[in-house]
Amino acid sequence: MIGKAYKSLVPYYDVIAKKQKFKSRPCLIIGQADAGDYVVLPISSITDRSRVHPKYDMPLDTAKFTFLTKDSYLRTHKQTVVNISNLRD
C-alpha cells in the first residue's frame, strides 16, 4: 500500500449542522504506523494559488492519478494517520 494513492474519509466539523461529519479526500500513503493505521499525505487542488507553499506543496501529474480532475498538489507538510477502514481505492 505504501506509495499508492487512495481516497480517505477524513473528519471535519460542520459549523452549520454543529456536528462532526466526514468527507472523501485523496491521499498518498507514505508509511505504516501500526497494523491498521497508515501515515498519509493529503492531495489537494488548492484553488487559492497564494496558499501554495513553494517548498512543501509538490505539483502532481494528474495523468498518473485518474481520480484527480484538477491540477493538484501533494501537501508534504500536512501528514496525518488514517485507519485502513477509512481508505478507499
Secondary structure, DSSP 8 states (H G I E B T S, - for coil): -TT-EEEEEEEEEETTTTEEEEEEEEEEEEEE-SSSEEEEEEEE--SSGGG--TTTEEEE-TTT-TT--S-EEEETT--EEEEGGGEE-
